[in-house]
Amino acid sequence: MGYTSRMYRRPANCQRDRKALIVYPKAPLNTKFGYISPVEPDASGERFIVSLAGCGGDYAPSTEEGFLEHAKQLARPELYEYLRTLTPIGDFSHFRFIENRRRRYEAMTNCPEGFMAVGDALCAVNPIYAQGISAIALELRVMEKCLAGGLDGIGRRYFKKVAKTIDVPWFITICEDFRYPHTKGKRPFFAGFLNAYTGKVLEASGASSAVWKTFLYVLHLVKYPAVLFSPHVVFAVIKTTLFRKEPLVTKQ
Ligand SMILES: Cc1cc2nc3c(=O)[nH]c(=O)nc-3n(C[C@H](O)[C@H](O)[C@H](O)COP(=O)(O)OP(=O)(O)OC[C@H]3O[C@@H](n4cnc5c(N)ncnc54)[C@H](O)[C@@H]3O)c2cc1C
């Protein structure tokens, strides 16, 4: 996954109740991703960051025209339409993410005394799913509980417990990544079914804020993925599948 990002001036007439504009990929049909989000103001006023991403070498170019063209090819037109109206205030910058990485410290037979790790040092997952900070919060909760039990064997106890916590974002990420034709590795057994189902949940989110919230709770690790099978979500998925008429995605 490769990101190209740039800062823009946030227009004075920008609606304040809009927090961010995100267009998710509709892999494998469309693997481009983009978002516009407010960031801290500089001395001259408020700013947006605009990031466009793609995978397998399909990165947004660092040229005015190429960047806009990448935005135009997103699965939905709204981001492109808005981006065209913004004024850039900086250069393009790049970030490449080539692999999900998990360090199995819990398998160490001789864990050094007092050694612990959090965040990307423990598990770094595809940033597109925005789980890194949530995972860290959960890891620190586990750490806090372990510290309450004293320092004796702290690393061994912590890594054993935190491994279960990380299983959730790790599983979500590797399943989701198998939507992309470029992904290599061991495909989880249920990935095909889960990806097809969560794709439908995402479609149903367009018509139901309750479904969207449930999806975000799972993505941000507030609730377990099983809530995606609660009755209101399943009902919305069936409704969307049976009655949606217009296509949801623009082909690349
Ligand atoms: C493009 C992108 C978008 C993301 N979007 C989201 C999102 O929307 N939501 C979300 O939750 N997460 C997101 N993430 C993931 C999130 O940023 C990371 O999971 C999180 O920052 C990891 O925190 P960390 O402290 O473990 O590592 P880092 O934030 O990488 O911090 C490590 C620090 O250590 C420093 N360092 C490295 N080596 C040394 C050394 N030898 N000596 C001294 N210092 C050193 C580095 O410079 C860095 O400052 C995103 C990540 C990327 C790359």
The ligand as an SDF file (V2000), in Angstrom:
LIG
                    3D

 53 58  0  0  0  0  0  0  0  0999 V2000
    0.0490    6.4810    6.7440 C   0  0  0  0  0  0  0  0  0  0  0  0
   -0.4290    5.9460    8.0670 C   0  0  0  0  0  0  0  0  0  0  0  0
   -1.7410    6.1610    8.4520 C   0  0  0  0  0  0  0  0  0  0  0  0
   -2.1800    5.6810    9.6760 C   0  0  0  0  0  0  0  0  0  0  0  0
   -3.4630    5.9200   10.0440 N   0  0  0  0  0  0  0  0  0  0  0  0
   -3.8870    5.4990   11.2420 C   0  0  0  0  0  0  0  0  0  0  0  0
   -5.1930    5.8220   11.6930 C   0  0  0  0  0  0  0  0  0  0  0  0
   -5.9500    6.5000   11.0030 O   0  0  0  0  0  0  0  0  0  0  0  0
   -5.5710    5.3540   12.9100 N   0  0  0  0  0  0  0  0  0  0  0  0
   -4.7400    4.6080   13.6850 C   0  0  0  0  0  0  0  0  0  0  0  0
   -5.1430    4.2210   14.7850 O   0  0  0  0  0  0  0  0  0  0  0  0
   -3.5070    4.3000   13.2990 N   0  0  0  0  0  0  0  0  0  0  0  0
   -3.0560    4.7290   12.1090 C   0  0  0  0  0  0  0  0  0  0  0  0
   -1.7930    4.4270   11.7040 N   0  0  0  0  0  0  0  0  0  0  0  0
   -0.9640    3.5530   12.5530 C   0  0  0  0  0  0  0  0  0  0  0  0
   -0.3460    4.3270   13.7190 C   0  0  0  0  0  0  0  0  0  0  0  0
    0.2320    5.5290   13.2280 O   0  0  0  0  0  0  0  0  0  0  0  0
    0.7330    3.4510   14.3370 C   0  0  0  0  0  0  0  0  0  0  0  0
    0.1790    2.2060   14.6880 O   0  0  0  0  0  0  0  0  0  0  0  0
    1.2730    4.1220   15.5930 C   0  0  0  0  0  0  0  0  0  0  0  0
    1.8050    5.3950   15.2950 O   0  0  0  0  0  0  0  0  0  0  0  0
    2.3660    3.2640   16.1870 C   0  0  0  0  0  0  0  0  0  0  0  0
    2.8970    3.9420   17.3030 O   0  0  0  0  0  0  0  0  0  0  0  0
    4.2930    3.5300   17.8440 P   0  0  0  0  0  0  0  0  0  0  0  0
    4.5750    4.4480   19.0020 O   0  0  0  0  0  0  0  0  0  0  0  0
    4.3540    2.0710   18.0880 O   0  0  0  0  0  0  0  0  0  0  0  0
    5.3220    3.7930   16.6640 O   0  0  0  0  0  0  0  0  0  0  0  0
    5.6660    5.1690   15.9500 P   0  0  0  0  0  0  0  0  0  0  0  0
    4.5080    6.1030   15.9630 O   0  0  0  0  0  0  0  0  0  0  0  0
    6.2680    4.7660   14.6430 O   0  0  0  0  0  0  0  0  0  0  0  0
    6.7580    5.7890   16.8970 O   0  0  0  0  0  0  0  0  0  0  0  0
    8.0550    5.2560   16.9860 C   0  0  0  0  0  0  0  0  0  0  0  0
    8.9970    6.4230   17.2250 C   0  0  0  0  0  0  0  0  0  0  0  0
   10.2870    5.8960   17.5230 O   0  0  0  0  0  0  0  0  0  0  0  0
   11.2410    6.6510   16.8020 C   0  0  0  0  0  0  0  0  0  0  0  0
   12.4360    5.7980   16.6330 N   0  0  0  0  0  0  0  0  0  0  0  0
   12.5990    4.7510   15.7940 C   0  0  0  0  0  0  0  0  0  0  0  0
   13.8090    4.2130   15.9430 N   0  0  0  0  0  0  0  0  0  0  0  0
   14.4330    4.9330   16.9020 C   0  0  0  0  0  0  0  0  0  0  0  0
   15.7210    4.8620   17.5070 C   0  0  0  0  0  0  0  0  0  0  0  0
   16.6010    3.9250   17.1560 N   0  0  0  0  0  0  0  0  0  0  0  0
   16.0140    5.7580   18.4570 N   0  0  0  0  0  0  0  0  0  0  0  0
   15.1140    6.7170   18.8490 C   0  0  0  0  0  0  0  0  0  0  0  0
   13.8810    6.8120   18.3020 N   0  0  0  0  0  0  0  0  0  0  0  0
   13.5610    5.9510   17.3490 C   0  0  0  0  0  0  0  0  0  0  0  0
   10.5740    7.0040   15.5000 C   0  0  0  0  0  0  0  0  0  0  0  0
   11.1630    8.1210   14.8970 O   0  0  0  0  0  0  0  0  0  0  0  0
    9.1490    7.3060   15.9840 C   0  0  0  0  0  0  0  0  0  0  0  0
    8.9900    8.6480   16.3850 O   0  0  0  0  0  0  0  0  0  0  0  0
   -1.3120    4.9310   10.5090 C   0  0  0  0  0  0  0  0  0  0  0  0
    0.0090    4.7080   10.1110 C   0  0  0  0  0  0  0  0  0  0  0  0
    0.4480    5.2190    8.9050 C   0  0  0  0  0  0  0  0  0  0  0  0
    1.8850    4.9830    8.5250 C   0  0  0  0  0  0  0  0  0  0  0  0
  1  2  1  0
  2  3  1  0
  2 52  2  0
  3  4  2  0
  4  5  1  0
  4 50  1  0
  5  6  2  0
  6  7  1  0
  6 13  1  0
  7  8  2  0
  7  9  1  0
  9 10  1  0
 10 11  2  0
 10 12  1  0
 12 13  2  0
 13 14  1  0
 14 15  1  0
 14 50  1  0
 15 16  1  0
 16 17  1  0
 16 18  1  0
 18 19  1  0
 18 20  1  0
 20 21  1  0
 20 22  1  0
 22 23  1  0
 23 24  1  0
 24 25  2  0
 24 26  1  0
 24 27  1  0
 27 28  1  0
 28 29  2  0
 28 30  1  0
 28 31  1  0
 31 32  1  0
 32 33  1  0
 33 34  1  0
 33 48  1  0
 34 35  1  0
 35 36  1  0
 35 46  1  0
 36 37  1  0
 36 45  1  0
 37 38  2  0
 38 39  1  0
 39 40  1  0
 39 45  2  0
 40 41  1  0
 40 42  2  0
 42 43  1  0
 43 44  2  0
 44 45  1  0
 46 47  1  0
 46 48  1  0
 48 49  1  0
 50 51  2  0
 51 52  1  0
 52 53  1  0
M  END
$$$$
